[in-house]
């Protein structure tokens, strides 16, 4: 059974540039095969919820992510940083286990003062490790997410600029991303992904 489509974009036919729904660099797990987008006739589609209609196009951001080398560079850089953070967390874990082992093996001969000291170090160390993991990977504003945003921002800006240029050259009123737009079908003739890639290679 085909799902009922819900409009996910604003039709602003009077604006001379594209309005994107979704963004470049979104989850590359979606379908990247040819025909995807909103139904239309030729290169112009009239939407039932618009009295004036509009000329539309679409991009497949999963294809842009796959083919644009800059995104692979970001992936490699982020993986390198993440490996360093994982190594740091692993070292903290190893140090803590060493102290826990020392505490267990020597608890009968340790002075009460030294035992308390080690117990305090283990408790504080566990807290610090948890805090490190939380701030690095799990917080809404985690170190991982901030680093990813830092790396992606200039590339996304380039991609959006290329989309705007292609949209303007083709006289499009709206450009949307099939990955984030709940699109069931579209004519391949509305796809501007290849033109955007060509623009990015200039």
C-alpha positions, 0 to 999 in steps of 0.5 A: 500500500502506498503511503499518503504523501504529506507536503514537506516544502513551501512553494515560493514561486516568486523567489528566484532561488531554490528552497531545500528540504533536507541538506547535503551530507544526510544519512547515505543509507537511503536509495540512490537509484535513478527515479525519485521525486514528486510526480510531474509533467516534463520539467515543470510540476504544478502542485495541487496545493499551489495556485501558481505552480512552480518549476522544481528539481531535486538532488540526491544527497546520498549520491553527493555524499558518495561521489564528492571526495570532500565528504570522504576527507571529512569521514577520514578526519573524523575517524582519526579524531574518534580513534584518538578519543577512544584510545584516551578512554581506553587508557583511562579504563586501563588505569582504573582497572590497575588501581582496582586490582591493586586495591583488591590484591593489597587490601589486607596489607594496605594502611587504612589511609592508603586504602581510602586514597585508592578507593577515592581515586577509583571512584573519582576516576570512574566519574571522570571516565563517565564524564569524558564518554558523555561529553565526547559522544553522548551529549547533544553538544558532544565533542564528536558532533561539534567536530563533525559540524566544524568539518562539514560546515564549509563543504555543505556551504559549497554544496548549497552554493552549487545547488543555488547556481544550478537552480538559478541557471535552470530557472527552478523555484524549488529544489528538494532533497529526496533523502529527507523528503519522503518522496515516493516517485519522481521523473529522472528529468527533474534530477539535478544531482549530476549538474551539481557535481559538475558545478562543484568540480569547476 
